[in-house]
Amino acid sequence: MSSNPKWKTPITMTLMEYFATPFLVPHEGFVKLVRELEKEIGKEKTHKIVAKVRDDCARELAEKMADGKKFNSFNEFLENFIPAINSQIGIADASEGYVEESPDYALIANYTSCIYPEIYKKWDAMDIGYLWNCLGDHVMINSFCENVTFDLPECLMQGDEKCKYCFKWDEKK
């Protein structure tokens, strides 16, 4: 994994936006806090607490992004979800990849590079990145639209060559 030069592009935000960044933006202080809690109360208990907070934050963010909208199709979900994510994190180009056709899924999006694993790798915290950012995607996506199911069978944060985001649409949900 090599650093992408576009990730050095400055972003502009107000002080209020900086202090109200969404839960998924990584922060070195957060990693240090998690590591200290692991020492004090154990890794399992710490990760259980982090997962609960992650899920609560993911639901809150998804509800804010969806703004009460209900989506009637997978295309309508996509037309709303991607711009909502980009507007919340303020980073439109945090990853690069390609779409894969599939008879089994409504969409497979493969990300071959992403700023998040690079950041967490630098901090020697890929496990925390996976716990906080990657596993939170399930809760956020399902909270944003209950008709969408999501699977992540491959993940850069787990050492795979790509993140493979597999989406299905379920009319019955």
Helices and strands as residue ranges (DSSP letters): G 5-8, H 15-19, H 28-41, H 43-66, H 74-89, E 95-100, E 107-114, H 115-122, H 126-129, I 130-134, H 136-144, E 148-154, G 156-158, E 163-169
